[in-house]
Amino acid sequence: MEIDGLKLLFLLLISSPLTCLALESFRVTINDRSVKLEAPLKVAKTYSVIVENKSLSDVVGKFHSHGEDLKFVSVKANAAKSVEFSHQSKHLVYFKILSPAFQDLALEVGKKTYEVPPVQ
């Protein structure tokens, strides 16, 4: 059986540890005019979130739930940061971009990828 280079690359990508990590983490991608959110199928008591800033300005945000601040994050323009925090309550966790101001994004487990445009 002969495996060409493209098939080999595909097999390596789907079996790599980074792919497994991505399936267990939320990914928030911040663009200049929208924010894209990808959610894992399940999450433990420790949330893992990759915040990727593809915009031209630095971003400051926070994760919060039911009036409680869980974690603050600051991501430079064209950079990414991984954040972990514990959350044991049954209430939803939200990501709020404080600067530049943006609406709250709900981190809902099992929800398909969706993109949120800015509120006018």
N, C-alpha and C positions, 0 to 999 in steps of 0.2 A: 504494500500500500504506500503510495507516494503522497506526501503532504506538501503543498506549495507554501511559499512564504506568507501569503495573506491568511491562509487557514491557520497556520501556526501562530501568527500574531493574534488572531481572534481567540484561539484556545488559551493562549497565555493571558490575555486580558480578562476573560471570564473566570479564570481560576486564580487570579492574583489577589493578594490580601487587601489591596486598596479597593477593589470592587466590592468585597464583602463589607468593608467599612462604610462605603457610600450607601449601601442598602440599609444600614442601621443608623444613619445620620440624616438630619434635616439639612437641606442646602438652600440658603437664601442668596440669590444672585441679584445684586442691585445695579441697575442700569440708570442712565440719565433720566429716562422718562417712564420707567416702570420697574417693578420688582417681581422676580420669578421665585416661586417656592416649590421645592420638591420635598416630599415626605416619605419616611420609611413605612413599611408595613406594620411594624411594631416598635415599641420603645420600652426600655426598662425604666427604673426610677431615676437613672441618670440620663439626662438629655445630652445629646451630642449634636452640635449645629456648626456647619461650615458657612461662614458669612463671606461672600465673595463680592468685592466692590469693583465693578467695571465702569463706574462713573468717573467723571473728571474731578470730583471734590471728595475730601475726606468725609467719612460717615461716623456718627456717634449714635448708638442705639442701646436699648435695654430690653431684657426679657422680663416679663412680669406676669403675674397671675393673681386674680382676685384681690387687687390692692397691694400685693407684696412684690417688691423688686427682687428678682432672682439673680441677675447678672447684668453688668454693663459691658459694652464692647466698643472699641474704637478701631476703625479699619481705614488705612490710608487709601488714596485713589489707586486703582489698578493693582490691588493687593487682596489677599484673603487671610482669614483668621479662623481658627477652630476654637470653639467654646464648649465647655462642659459644665453642667450644673445639675443639682438634685432637685427633683420635684415629686412629691408624694401625694399631693392633693388630687382630687378628682376634677378640679377646675382646669379649664383650658389654659395653656401657656400662650402668651402673645409676644410678638417682637414689634417694638415701637422704634422707628427711626426718629431720633430727636433732632438731629441736624444733618442735612436739611430735613425739615418737618415732613412727615409722611403719615399715612393712616396705620393703625394697628394691623398686624398680620397674625392670624391664628395659626398656631402650629398643631394641625390636626393629623394624627396618626392615620395612615392608610389612605389619605386623600390623594387624588391624582395631582400631577404637576399642574400648577395654574399661575397665571401672570396677572398682576394687579396694576392697572394704570393709576397715575396720580389723581387725587380728587380735585375737581375744578371748583 
